């Protein structure tokens, strides 16, 4: 790594340490645009990912990073000193007025379209499973979906039996096709829910039933739960009876035996699917970050942003969620909305989540987690500005509510309502139709969604230390040409989609769901 610190944007008043910097070190920051080169003597030890002032900052002046304020100084901060929670406060509040500039949005679209022109000339081909409803899957699995927590263990028992019988005990993708594994998506809900939570549970689970990574689905019911089969079918809508089977456990003396019978039928049906060629743009890509650090917006999220631009530029579909982690950076996204209607929906998305916090008497600008702070993230604006780097420069073409599915005909970048919580948000994207999720992390996490979850490290030490969790080291962009690193990750995505490779969460068997809860439990 040649550079030891970086000024992300020419307007920034802070630089970020790319590695530990000791007191007294002279750091030279290269010229950017019309801003000249500057040399700063660091006055304190600075940990990797943390910020230091590159000019004298007066009390109450904004702290600019990524070209935007991440807060304001609570005291005078001389050049070279550490800038963090001890001397910054947030500028966020519950309400804010947003504006839409059609001319600016048009220019942003034209610039993005021109930059991605070459990518449209050579769209990669992947081998996927083409479903009868026109969707494509990158895995060919049987998903067991319990309607209520009471049948979780029955569902897990059936999955264990089926994997032993049909997959030699080890679920894994196949380059040619056939049944690749059986998984149960357990959860504690489906009964005793109020305030709309019962409907939310039914909607998320019904979306999982429709997900194209599942060649077959067994829906498991207790029989007396509120989210019972007749009620659930109201949300499910039309379905293929060859692909979706129902087991009401209270109806059978031998519920496990009946479940095994139904899974055997589903295995025969699912095993017939084979991989076929399709453009990469047929898949749906989700984007997520968790356990961020000061490097997230510089390496991993920036790299994912390049993938987002590539996918959308080629005509593909990408989703970005974690609405609370847009607070403080939302105007950046709003400036790229393709029309006033999308802008208005984005405003409603942001304000709706702020109202959610207010209903529960919580502030919308709560500081990041202890792990985030230890990694160099200071305020929610700091985290958010790094978080939205995953959206690259792509135009915002859609906005979805929690529990909605991405329309088949959509293209571009879609904003999806959902919280920052890792398991809830990855389940949210899976429910909306994501085939695969890019998940950046600066602290490390083993979790995975029902779909392949690609863990992308923000820094070299994490990638080396937790190689059993991490799929890709984004810190390579500090040492290698950005386009070549982007292309390497794009190739890895193609291999994962084609069944040539597996993510670490799949290899480890770390796959789960969590459903958003807003009301009370009886």
C-alpha positions as CSV (number, residue, x, y, z in Angstrom):
1,X,0.0,0.0,0.0
2,X,1.8,3.2,-1.2
3,X,-0.5,5.8,0.4
4,X,-0.9,6.0,4.2
5,X,-3.9,8.4,4.1
6,X,-6.5,9.6,1.7
7,X,-8.5,12.8,1.2
8,X,-11.6,11.3,-0.4
9,X,-13.0,14.5,-1.9
10,X,-11.2,17.8,-2.8
11,X,-13.7,19.7,-0.5
12,X,-12.8,17.5,2.6
13,X,-11.3,19.0,5.7
14,X,-10.2,15.6,7.0
15,X,-8.2,12.8,5.7
16,X,-8.6,9.1,6.5
17,X,-5.7,6.9,7.7
18,X,-5.3,3.9,5.5
19,X,-3.0,2.3,8.1
20,X,-1.9,3.2,11.6
21,X,-0.1,6.6,11.6
22,X,2.1,7.6,14.5
23,X,2.4,11.1,16.1
24,X,4.9,13.2,14.2
25,X,4.5,11.5,10.9
26,X,4.4,13.8,7.9
27,X,1.5,12.8,5.5
28,X,1.4,14.2,2.0
29,X,-2.0,14.2,0.3
30,X,-1.9,14.4,-3.5
31,X,-3.5,17.2,-5.5
32,X,-7.2,16.8,-6.5
33,X,-8.9,18.9,-9.2
34,X,-8.0,22.5,-8.3
35,X,-7.0,21.7,-4.7
36,X,-3.1,21.6,-4.4
37,X,-1.0,18.9,-2.7
38,X,-0.7,19.3,1.0
39,X,1.6,17.9,3.7
40,X,0.2,17.5,7.2
41,X,2.2,16.6,10.4
42,X,0.0,14.3,12.4
43,X,-0.2,15.5,16.0
44,X,-1.6,12.3,17.6
45,X,-1.5,8.5,16.9
46,X,-4.2,7.8,14.3
47,X,-5.7,4.3,13.9
48,X,-6.5,2.9,10.5
49,X,-9.9,4.1,9.3
50,X,-9.9,7.1,11.6
51,X,-9.8,10.8,10.5
52,X,-7.4,13.7,11.2
53,X,-7.8,17.4,10.4
54,X,-5.9,18.6,7.4
55,X,-6.6,22.2,8.2
56,X,-7.5,24.2,11.3
57,X,-11.2,23.7,12.1
58,X,-13.1,26.2,14.3
59,X,-15.8,25.2,16.8
60,X,-19.2,24.8,15.1
61,X,-17.7,24.6,11.7
62,X,-18.9,21.6,9.5
63,X,-16.7,18.6,9.2
64,X,-16.5,17.8,5.5
65,X,-15.9,14.2,4.3
66,X,-16.9,12.7,1.0
67,X,-17.6,16.3,0.1
68,X,-20.5,16.5,2.5
69,X,-20.9,17.4,6.2
70,X,-20.7,14.5,8.6
71,X,-21.3,16.8,11.6
72,X,-19.9,19.9,13.2
73,X,-16.9,20.5,15.5
74,X,-17.7,20.8,19.3
75,X,-14.3,22.5,19.8
76,X,-11.5,24.0,17.9
77,X,-9.6,21.2,16.1
78,X,-6.0,22.2,15.0
79,X,-4.5,20.7,11.9
80,X,-3.1,17.2,12.4
81,X,-5.4,16.2,15.3
82,X,-7.7,13.2,15.6
83,X,-11.3,14.0,14.5
84,X,-13.8,11.6,16.1
85,X,-16.7,11.3,18.6
86,X,-14.8,13.4,21.2
87,X,-15.0,16.5,19.1
88,X,-17.9,16.1,16.6
89,X,-21.6,16.2,17.0
90,X,-24.3,15.2,14.4
91,X,-26.2,17.8,12.4
92,X,-29.2,15.5,11.8
93,X,-32.7,16.2,13.0
94,X,-36.1,14.5,12.6
95,X,-37.3,16.7,9.8
96,X,-35.6,18.1,6.8
97,X,-36.8,19.8,3.6
98,X,-35.7,18.1,0.4
99,X,-35.6,19.5,-3.1
100,X,-35.6,17.9,-6.6
101,X,-33.6,19.4,-9.4
102,X,-34.7,17.9,-12.7
103,X,-31.8,19.4,-14.6
104,X,-29.2,18.1,-12.2
105,X,-30.9,14.6,-12.3
106,X,-30.8,14.6,-16.1
107,X,-27.1,15.5,-16.1
108,X,-26.3,12.8,-13.6
109,X,-28.2,10.2,-15.7
110,X,-26.3,11.3,-18.9
111,X,-22.9,11.1,-17.2
112,X,-23.7,7.6,-15.8
113,X,-25.0,6.4,-19.2
114,X,-21.8,7.7,-20.9
115,X,-19.5,6.1,-18.4
116,X,-21.1,2.7,-18.7
117,X,-21.4,2.6,-22.5
118,X,-18.5,0.1,-23.0
119,X,-20.0,-2.3,-20.4
120,X,-23.1,-2.6,-22.5
121,X,-21.1,-3.9,-25.4
122,X,-20.1,-7.1,-23.6
123,X,-22.6,-8.4,-21.1
124,X,-21.3,-11.5,-19.4
125,X,-23.1,-14.8,-19.7
126,X,-24.0,-17.0,-16.7
127,X,-25.6,-20.4,-16.3
128,X,-28.8,-20.1,-14.4
129,X,-32.1,-22.0,-13.8
130,X,-34.9,-20.6,-15.9
131,X,-38.2,-20.9,-14.2
132,X,-41.6,-21.4,-15.8
133,X,-42.8,-18.0,-14.7
134,X,-39.9,-16.2,-16.5
135,X,-37.7,-15.6,-13.5
136,X,-34.2,-17.0,-13.1
137,X,-32.5,-18.6,-10.1
138,X,-28.8,-19.1,-9.4
139,X,-29.5,-22.0,-7.0
140,X,-31.9,-25.0,-7.4
141,X,-32.9,-25.8,-3.8
142,X,-35.9,-26.9,-1.9
143,X,-37.0,-24.4,0.6
144,X,-39.1,-25.4,3.7
145,X,-41.1,-22.4,4.9
146,X,-42.8,-22.8,8.3
147,X,-45.9,-20.6,8.7
148,X,-45.4,-20.4,12.5
149,X,-42.6,-20.9,15.0
150,X,-44.3,-23.9,16.5
151,X,-43.2,-26.1,13.5
152,X,-39.6,-24.9,13.3
153,X,-38.1,-28.1,14.6
154,X,-40.3,-30.2,12.4
155,X,-39.1,-28.1,9.4
156,X,-35.4,-28.5,10.5
157,X,-35.8,-32.3,11.0
158,X,-37.3,-32.6,7.5
159,X,-34.5,-30.6,6.0
160,X,-31.8,-32.7,7.7
161,X,-33.5,-35.9,6.5
162,X,-33.8,-34.6,3.0
163,X,-30.2,-33.5,2.7
164,X,-29.0,-36.8,3.9
165,X,-31.2,-38.7,1.4
166,X,-30.9,-36.5,-1.7
167,X,-27.7,-34.5,-1.3
168,X,-25.4,-37.0,0.5
169,X,-25.7,-34.8,3.6
170,X,-23.9,-31.9,2.0
171,X,-25.9,-29.3,0.0
172,X,-23.8,-27.6,-2.7
173,X,-24.3,-26.0,-6.1
174,X,-23.9,-28.0,-9.3
175,X,-22.5,-26.5,-12.5
176,X,-24.8,-28.6,-14.7
177,X,-28.0,-28.6,-12.6
178,X,-30.2,-30.7,-10.4
179,X,-31.2,-30.5,-6.8
180,X,-28.6,-28.6,-4.8
181,X,-29.9,-28.6,-1.2
182,X,-32.8,-28.4,1.2
183,X,-33.1,-25.6,3.7
184,X,-35.6,-24.6,6.4
185,X,-36.2,-20.9,7.1
186,X,-37.2,-20.9,10.7
187,X,-38.6,-17.8,12.6
188,X,-40.5,-17.2,15.9
189,X,-43.6,-15.6,14.3
190,X,-47.0,-16.5,12.7
191,X,-49.2,-16.3,15.8
192,X,-49.9,-13.8,18.6
193,X,-48.9,-10.9,16.4
194,X,-50.6,-7.5,16.3
195,X,-50.2,-4.1,14.7
196,X,-49.8,-5.4,11.2
197,X,-47.0,-7.8,12.1
198,X,-49.1,-10.9,11.1
199,X,-49.6,-9.5,7.6
200,X,-45.9,-8.6,7.4
201,X,-44.9,-12.2,8.3
202,X,-47.3,-13.6,5.7
203,X,-46.1,-11.3,3.0
204,X,-42.4,-12.0,3.6
205,X,-42.9,-15.7,3.8
206,X,-45.0,-15.7,0.6
207,X,-42.3,-13.8,-1.2
208,X,-39.8,-16.5,-0.1
209,X,-42.1,-19.2,-1.5
210,X,-42.0,-17.4,-4.9
211,X,-38.2,-16.9,-4.9
212,X,-36.6,-18.4,-8.1
213,X,-33.6,-19.8,-6.2
214,X,-36.0,-22.4,-4.9
215,X,-37.0,-25.0,-7.4
216,X,-39.5,-26.5,-5.0
217,X,-41.1,-25.3,-1.7
218,X,-42.7,-27.1,1.2
219,X,-44.9,-24.8,3.3
220,X,-45.3,-26.3,6.8
221,X,-48.2,-25.3,9.0
222,X,-49.3,-26.3,12.5
223,X,-53.0,-25.9,11.7
224,X,-54.3,-23.6,14.4
225,X,-52.0,-20.6,14.0
226,X,-53.2,-17.2,12.8
227,X,-51.0,-17.4,9.8
228,X,-52.8,-20.6,8.7
229,X,-52.8,-22.0,5.2
230,X,-56.1,-20.4,4.0
231,X,-54.9,-17.0,5.3
232,X,-51.4,-17.4,3.9
233,X,-52.8,-18.2,0.4
234,X,-54.4,-14.8,0.3
235,X,-50.9,-13.3,0.2
236,X,-49.3,-16.1,-1.9
237,X,-51.6,-15.7,-4.8
238,X,-51.2,-18.0,-7.8
239,X,-48.6,-20.8,-7.5
240,X,-47.5,-24.0,-9.3
241,X,-48.9,-27.1,-7.5
242,X,-46.0,-29.1,-8.8
243,X,-43.5,-26.6,-7.2
244,X,-45.3,-25.7,-3.9
245,X,-46.7,-28.3,-1.5
246,X,-48.4,-27.8,1.9
247,X,-48.1,-29.8,5.1
248,X,-50.6,-29.1,7.9
249,X,-49.0,-31.1,10.7
250,X,-52.1,-31.4,12.9
251,X,-53.9,-33.2,10.1
252,X,-51.6,-36.3,10.2
253,X,-50.8,-39.0,12.7
254,X,-47.4,-39.2,11.1
255,X,-46.6,-35.6,10.2
256,X,-42.9,-36.3,9.6
257,X,-43.8,-39.2,7.3
258,X,-46.1,-37.1,5.3
259,X,-43.5,-34.4,5.1
260,X,-41.0,-36.8,3.7
261,X,-43.4,-38.0,1.1
262,X,-44.0,-34.4,-0.1
263,X,-40.3,-33.6,-0.1
264,X,-39.7,-36.7,-2.2
265,X,-42.2,-35.4,-4.8
266,X,-40.6,-32.0,-4.7
267,X,-37.1,-33.5,-5.1
268,X,-38.2,-35.4,-8.2
269,X,-39.6,-32.1,-9.7
270,X,-36.7,-29.9,-8.7
271,X,-34.0,-32.3,-9.9
272,X,-35.2,-31.9,-13.5
273,X,-34.0,-28.3,-13.8
274,X,-30.7,-27.8,-15.5
275,X,-28.6,-24.7,-15.9
276,X,-28.9,-22.7,-19.1
277,X,-27.1,-19.7,-20.5
278,X,-28.5,-16.2,-19.7
279,X,-27.1,-12.7,-19.6
280,X,-25.8,-11.6,-16.1
281,X,-28.4,-8.8,-16.2
282,X,-31.1,-11.5,-15.7
283,X,-30.1,-11.8,-12.0
284,X,-31.1,-9.4,-9.2
285,X,-28.3,-8.1,-7.1
286,X,-28.7,-6.9,-3.5
287,X,-26.3,-4.6,-1.6
288,X,-25.7,-4.5,2.1
289,X,-23.1,-3.4,4.6
290,X,-22.6,-4.4,8.3
291,X,-20.0,-3.8,10.9
292,X,-18.6,-0.8,9.0
293,X,-15.3,1.0,9.6
294,X,-13.6,4.1,8.3
295,X,-12.5,2.2,5.2
296,X,-15.9,1.1,4.2
297,X,-16.8,4.1,2.0
298,X,-13.3,4.1,0.5
299,X,-12.8,0.5,-0.4
300,X,-15.6,-2.1,-0.1
301,X,-18.7,0.2,-0.6
302,X,-16.9,2.1,-3.3
303,X,-16.1,-1.1,-5.1
304,X,-19.7,-2.4,-4.7
305,X,-20.7,1.0,-6.2
306,X,-18.6,0.2,-9.3
307,X,-20.4,-3.2,-9.5
308,X,-23.8,-1.4,-9.2
309,X,-22.8,1.0,-12.0
310,X,-21.7,-2.0,-14.1
311,X,-24.9,-4.0,-13.5
312,X,-27.3,-1.1,-14.0
313,X,-25.3,0.2,-17.0
314,X,-25.7,-3.2,-18.7
315,X,-29.4,-3.1,-18.1
316,X,-29.5,-5.1,-14.8
317,X,-31.4,-4.7,-11.5
318,X,-29.8,-3.8,-8.2
319,X,-31.4,-3.1,-4.8
320,X,-30.2,-0.9,-1.9
321,X,-31.8,-1.0,1.5
322,X,-30.9,0.1,5.1
323,X,-33.0,3.3,5.1
324,X,-31.6,4.6,8.5
325,X,-28.1,4.4,6.9
326,X,-29.2,6.8,4.2
327,X,-30.0,9.5,6.8
328,X,-27.6,12.4,6.1
329,X,-26.8,11.1,2.6
330,X,-30.3,10.9,1.2
331,X,-30.0,14.0,-0.9
332,X,-27.2,12.3,-2.9
333,X,-29.7,9.6,-3.9
334,X,-32.6,12.0,-4.4
335,X,-30.4,13.9,-6.9
336,X,-30.3,10.8,-9.0
337,X,-34.0,10.0,-9.1
338,X,-35.1,9.7,-12.7
339,X,-38.2,11.8,-12.2
340,X,-40.2,13.7,-9.7
341,X,-42.4,10.7,-8.9
342,X,-39.4,8.6,-7.8
343,X,-38.1,11.6,-5.8
344,X,-41.4,11.9,-4.0
345,X,-41.3,8.2,-3.1
346,X,-37.8,8.5,-1.9
347,X,-38.8,11.4,0.4
348,X,-41.7,9.3,1.7
349,X,-39.3,6.4,2.3
350,X,-36.9,8.6,4.4
351,X,-39.6,10.4,6.3
352,X,-41.6,7.2,6.9
353,X,-38.6,5.7,8.7
354,X,-38.1,8.8,10.7
355,X,-41.7,8.7,11.7
356,X,-41.2,5.0,12.8
357,X,-38.5,6.1,15.1
358,X,-40.6,9.0,16.5
359,X,-43.6,6.6,17.2
360,X,-41.3,4.6,19.4
361,X,-39.8,7.7,21.1
362,X,-36.4,7.1,19.6
363,X,-34.1,9.7,17.9
364,X,-33.5,9.1,14.2
365,X,-29.9,10.2,14.4
366,X,-28.6,7.6,16.9
367,X,-24.8,7.2,16.7
368,X,-23.3,4.1,15.1
369,X,-22.6,1.0,17.0
370,X,-19.5,0.6,19.3
371,X,-17.8,-1.5,16.6
372,X,-18.5,1.2,14.0
373,X,-16.9,3.8,16.2
374,X,-13.9,1.7,17.0
375,X,-13.4,1.3,13.2
376,X,-13.4,5.1,12.7
377,X,-17.1,5.9,12.0
378,X,-18.1,9.0,14.0
379,X,-21.7,10.0,13.3
380,X,-24.6,8.6,11.4
381,X,-23.9,11.0,8.6
382,X,-20.3,9.6,8.4
383,X,-21.7,6.0,8.2
384,X,-24.5,7.0,5.7
385,X,-22.2,8.8,3.3
386,X,-20.0,5.7,3.2
387,X,-23.0,3.4,3.0
388,X,-24.6,5.0,0.0
389,X,-21.3,4.6,-2.0
390,X,-22.7,1.2,-2.7
391,X,-25.2,2.8,-5.1
392,X,-22.4,4.2,-7.2
393,X,-23.7,6.8,-9.7
394,X,-26.6,4.7,-10.9
395,X,-30.0,6.4,-11.5
396,X,-32.7,5.7,-8.9
397,X,-35.5,4.1,-11.0
398,X,-37.6,2.5,-8.3
399,X,-38.7,2.6,-4.7
400,X,-40.3,-0.4,-2.9
401,X,-42.0,-0.7,0.5
402,X,-41.0,-3.4,2.9
403,X,-42.5,-6.7,1.8
404,X,-42.9,-5.7,-1.9
405,X,-41.3,-7.7,-4.7
406,X,-39.2,-6.2,-7.4
407,X,-41.2,-6.1,-10.7
408,X,-39.9,-8.4,-13.4
409,X,-39.7,-5.6,-15.9
410,X,-37.7,-3.2,-13.7
411,X,-34.2,-2.0,-14.5
412,X,-31.7,0.2,-12.6
413,X,-31.2,0.9,-9.0
414,X,-34.2,0.4,-6.6
415,X,-34.3,1.7,-3.1
416,X,-36.0,-0.8,-0.7
417,X,-37.6,0.1,2.6
418,X,-35.9,-1.7,5.5
419,X,-33.9,-1.3,8.6
420,X,-30.1,-1.5,9.1
421,X,-30.2,-4.7,11.0
422,X,-28.2,-7.2,9.1
423,X,-30.4,-10.3,9.2
424,X,-33.6,-8.3,8.7
425,X,-32.3,-6.4,5.8
426,X,-30.7,-9.4,4.0
427,X,-34.0,-11.2,4.4
428,X,-35.8,-8.1,3.1
429,X,-33.7,-8.1,-0.1
430,X,-34.2,-11.9,-0.5
431,X,-37.9,-11.5,-0.1
432,X,-37.9,-8.7,-2.7
433,X,-36.2,-11.0,-5.2
434,X,-32.4,-10.7,-4.8
435,X,-30.6,-13.8,-6.2
436,X,-27.3,-12.8,-4.6
437,X,-26.2,-10.1,-2.1
438,X,-22.9,-8.2,-1.9
439,X,-22.2,-7.6,1.8
440,X,-19.4,-5.3,2.8
441,X,-17.9,-5.4,6.3
442,X,-15.0,-3.7,8.1
443,X,-15.4,-5.6,11.4
444,X,-16.3,-9.1,10.0
445,X,-19.5,-11.1,10.3
446,X,-20.3,-14.8,9.5
447,X,-24.1,-14.4,8.8
448,X,-25.8,-15.2,5.5
449,X,-29.1,-14.8,3.9
450,X,-31.1,-17.6,2.2
451,X,-29.3,-16.5,-1.0
452,X,-25.5,-16.5,-1.5
453,X,-24.1,-13.6,0.5
454,X,-20.7,-12.4,-0.7
455,X,-18.7,-11.0,2.2
456,X,-16.4,-8.2,1.0
457,X,-13.7,-7.0,3.5
458,X,-12.8,-3.3,3.7
459,X,-9.2,-3.9,4.8
460,X,-6.4,-6.4,4.3
461,X,-6.1,-7.5,8.0
462,X,-9.7,-8.6,8.2
463,X,-9.5,-10.5,4.9
464,X,-6.5,-12.3,6.2
465,X,-7.7,-12.9,9.7
466,X,-11.2,-14.1,8.9
467,X,-10.6,-15.8,5.6
468,X,-13.2,-18.4,6.6
469,X,-15.8,-15.6,6.5
470,X,-14.5,-13.3,3.7
471,X,-15.0,-13.9,0.0
472,X,-13.3,-10.9,-1.4
473,X,-10.7,-8.3,-0.2
474,X,-11.8,-4.9,-1.5
475,X,-8.7,-3.2,-0.1
476,X,-7.1,-4.4,-3.3
477,X,-8.3,-1.1,-4.9
478,X,-5.7,0.7,-2.9
479,X,-3.0,-1.3,-4.6
480,X,-4.4,-2.2,-8.0
481,X,-6.3,-0.4,-10.8
482,X,-9.9,0.0,-9.7
483,X,-11.3,-1.4,-13.0
484,X,-9.3,-4.5,-12.7
485,X,-10.5,-5.1,-9.2
486,X,-14.1,-4.5,-10.2
487,X,-13.7,-6.9,-13.1
488,X,-12.2,-9.6,-10.7
489,X,-15.2,-9.2,-8.4
490,X,-17.6,-9.3,-11.4
491,X,-16.0,-12.5,-12.5
492,X,-16.4,-14.0,-9.1
493,X,-20.1,-13.0,-9.1
494,X,-20.5,-14.8,-12.5
495,X,-18.8,-17.9,-11.1
496,X,-21.1,-17.9,-8.0
497,X,-24.2,-17.4,-10.2
498,X,-23.2,-20.2,-12.5
499,X,-22.6,-22.7,-9.7
500,X,-18.8,-22.8,-10.2
501,X,-18.1,-21.4,-6.7
502,X,-19.8,-21.1,-3.4
503,X,-19.8,-18.2,-0.9
504,X,-18.3,-18.7,2.5
505,X,-21.7,-18.4,4.2
506,X,-22.9,-21.3,2.0
507,X,-19.8,-23.4,2.7
508,X,-20.2,-22.8,6.4
509,X,-24.0,-23.4,6.4
510,X,-24.7,-19.9,7.8
511,X,-28.1,-19.1,6.3
512,X,-31.1,-17.6,8.1
513,X,-34.0,-15.2,8.1
514,X,-35.4,-12.5,10.4
515,X,-38.7,-10.6,9.9
516,X,-39.3,-7.0,10.8
517,X,-41.5,-6.5,13.9
518,X,-43.3,-3.3,14.7
519,X,-46.3,-4.2,16.9
520,X,-46.9,-6.0,20.2
521,X,-46.9,-9.7,20.8
522,X,-49.9,-11.3,22.7
